Amino acid sequence: MIEPVTLSNTTKHVLHSGAAHDRFELWVGRPAPRMFSPSSEKPRVLYVLDADLWFGVALEMTRLMHALFGELPPHLVVGIAYGEPDWAKQSALRTRDFTPTTHPKLGPAASGPLAQTPMGRSSTFLEFLQHEAVPFIDARYDTEGAPRTLFGSSLGGLFTLWVYLTAPSAFSSFIAASPAIWWDDDMLFALAARADPSRSNAYLHLCVGGLEEDPRLPMLAPFKMVTHARKMRDTLLDVEGATPRVACDIIAEETHTSVLPIALTRGLRALARVG
């Protein structure tokens, strides 16, 4: 008999978004209790973009790091998923939702599913998160007022960073792993230069793999992920009135994919320290 493997204490909710005019899935995993010293601490909420790819990693790492040695506070993990098994279609959807503008080099020239998919709908996707997904979770899991972290990687990291720059009060903190800062001729730097740190006390943790510009990985190197992350950190820290609530980790010997679980756990540990 063949049966699917399921993650314990997880629930799937389907939301039909009025803002985005599309269907999304929220995958919700409850934290595991402490093994040796029970805690009554109220869970924080971790919102994970690209849940179709990363939900399992985020859920089990946050559970283990809380339950075993108390390295992290408890987290309710909320994955924003498409529920689309076809990778090409999933890729087109995330490109639509995570990009703040239509990239002139990718838009008209793209082939395959990308050519049929609109880009530049970050504002619409953020509206869905703020006004539909977050209130839905707060109402059903008693998380209103709990610290909320947004986590995204690659194009999801682009979206995460864009939200931090344009709507920093939407979340308490942001973890952007290998963010696609190169998008649309590095347009995020203009936003960063105009950032107003007084608008929010949000914390931003940038992470990239040290091998992401290695010439031995020719598909990665042209995007200058390491250079861009460092420049973004410096740009934000140079803004008048900036606070040190911006960090940047360059993680040696990791690539665009292998860096993700380390970026997540380092970012969450940093958040636990800064509050």
N, C-alpha and C positions, 0 to 999 in steps of 0.2 A: 504493500500500500504506500502510495506517494502522497505526502501532505506538505503544504507550504510551511516554511519556518516563519514565525511571527515574533516581533519584539514584545516583550512583556510590558504591561501597563502603558500601552499606547492606544491612541484613538485617532480615527480619521474623520474629519468633518469636510463636507463639500459646501463651498460658498459660491453663489452666483453673484458676481460683482455688478452692482449698478454703475459704479464709477468706471470700471474697466470694460464692461460689457463682455465678460468672459467668465469661465468657470475655473476656480482654483481649489486645491485641496490643502487643508491644514492638518498636518500630522503632529500630534501632540504626545510627548512622552513625559511622564511624571518622574520626579527624582527618586532615587533609591535612598532608603534610610541609612543613617550611619551604622556601621557594623559594631563598633566598640563603645561609642559614646553618643547615645541618642541626642538629637537636637530638635528644638521646636522652632528653629529659624524659618521664617517665611521664605519660600523660594523666590529667586529672581527669575526673570523670563529671558530666554535666549531665542531670538528669531533668526532662523537659518534660511538664507536664500539657497536656491538650487537644492532643495531638499531631496529631489529625485536622486541626487548624487551623494549628498553629504549628511543626510539626516542620521543614518545609523552611526556614523563616526562621531558626530557631535553628541548624540544621546548617550552612547556607551562610555565615551570619555568623561563627560560631565558626571555621569552616575558613579563611575569607578573612582574618580578623583575626589568626589565628595564622600562616598560611602567608606572607602578603605582607610585613608589617612586624613581626611578632612582638608585636603589641599584647596578645595573650592567650596563655596557656599552651595546649597542645593539650587538646582536650576530646573524650571519647567522648560522643556525644549519644544519650540514650535517651528516646524518645518513648513515653508511655503513651497508647495509642490504643484506641478502640472498634472501629475498622474499619467504622463505620456511616455510609454515605453520606447517609442521610436526616437532614437537619438537625434536624427536630423530635424524632426519636428520640434523636439524639446529645445534644440539649439536655436531654432528660429524664434521660438517663443521667448526665450531668455534674452535674445538680442533685441527683440521688440520692447521688452519691459525694463531692461536694465540700462538702456542707453538714453542719455539726456538730449541728444541731437541726432540728426541723420548724418552719418559719416559720409562725406562726399566720395571717398575712395571705395567704400564698401557698398554704398547704396546702389547706384545705377549699374555698377560693374559686377555686382555679386551674381553668382549662378546658383542653381539648385533652389532649395526651399527658401534660402535667405532672400532671393530676388523677389519672392512673392510676399514677404513679410515686412510690415512697416517697422521702422526704427523710431527712436526718439520719444518713447512713451513713458519715460521715467516719472513725469509729473502725475500721469494717470495711475501708474502703479503705486506711487507713494500715497495718493489719495485712497486707493484701496486698502493699503496697509494701515494708514492712520485712522480712517473713518469707518472701516468695515472689519478688517481682520483683528486689530488690537481690541476694539470694543467687544467683539465676539468672544475673544479669549478671556478678557477681564470679567465678562458677565458669567461665563461658565466655569471658570477656574479660580475665581476670587483673587485675581492678581492686580486689581486696580491699585495704583500707587506703588507697586513693586518696581524696582529698577529694571529697565528694559535695555537689552543689548541687541544691536543689529549686526549680523555677521554675513559677509559675502566674499567670494573669491573670484578673481579674474573680472569678467564683466559684472558679476555680482559685487566684487570689490569696488569697481567703478561706481556702481549705484550707491553702495554704502558710503563711499567718500563724497559723492555728490549730495546725498542727503545731509551728511555732516556739514557741508559747506553752505547749503541752501535752506535747510530746515533742522538746525541742530537740536531743537527742543522736541523733535519727534521721538527721540530715544535718549536714554540716559548715557549711553556709550556706544561706540562703534569699533568693530574689528574688521579691517579691510586687508585681506590676504591677496598679494600679487595683483593689486588693482590695475585695471587697464587705463592708466593715466594718459597713455598715448592717444586715446580716442579723440577724434576730431581735432587733430593738430594740437594736442595737449591743452584743450580748452579749460580744463579744471584749474590750471595755474592762474588764469585771470580771475576766477572765482575766489581762489585762495588769497590772492593779493588784496581782495576787497572784503575779506572775512571780518566779521565783527565779533571778537571773542566775548564781549559783554552780553551777547544775546543768549548765551547758554554756558553752563558749567560742564558740558558733555566732555567725555574723554575719548580720544581717538588713538587706536593702536594700529600702526601700519606694519605689515610683515611681508617680506619677499624672500625667495630662496637665493642663496649666494651664487648658484649656478645659472640663474636666469639670464645672465648676459654672457655666459661662457661661449666662446666661438665654437666649441665642440658640439653645441646644441644650436645649429643654425636656424631652426624654426623659432627659437625663443629670443636669441640675441638681438635681433633688430628692434625689438620692442622696448629695449632699455629699461626694463622693470626696476632694476636696482638704482640706476641713476635717477629715474623719475621719483621713486619713493623717497630717496634722500633729499632731493630738491623740494618735494612737497613738504617734508618735515621742516626743512629750513625756511621755506616760504611762510609756513604757518607760524613758526616761532619768531619770525621777524616782524609779524604784524603788530602794530602798536597796541599795547595792552594785552598781548598774548600771555596765557598762563602755560606752565609746563605740562599741561594735560594732553600733550601730543608726544607719542613715542614711535620709534621706528626700529624694527628688528631686521637685520640682514642675517639670515640663518644659513650658516656655511653648509656646503655639500648637499643642498636641497634644490629641487627643481620646481617648476610651476605647479606640479601635481603633488609631489611628495612633501612640499612645505605646508600643505593645508592643515593637517592635524596638529602640527607643532605651532603654527600660527594661532590656531584656535586656543590651544591650552595655554600658551604663553600670554596671549591677550587676556584670557579670563583670569589667570593668576595675577596679572598686573592690575586688572580691575578690582580684584579682591583686596589688593594692597591700598589702592587709592580711594576705595569706597564708592 
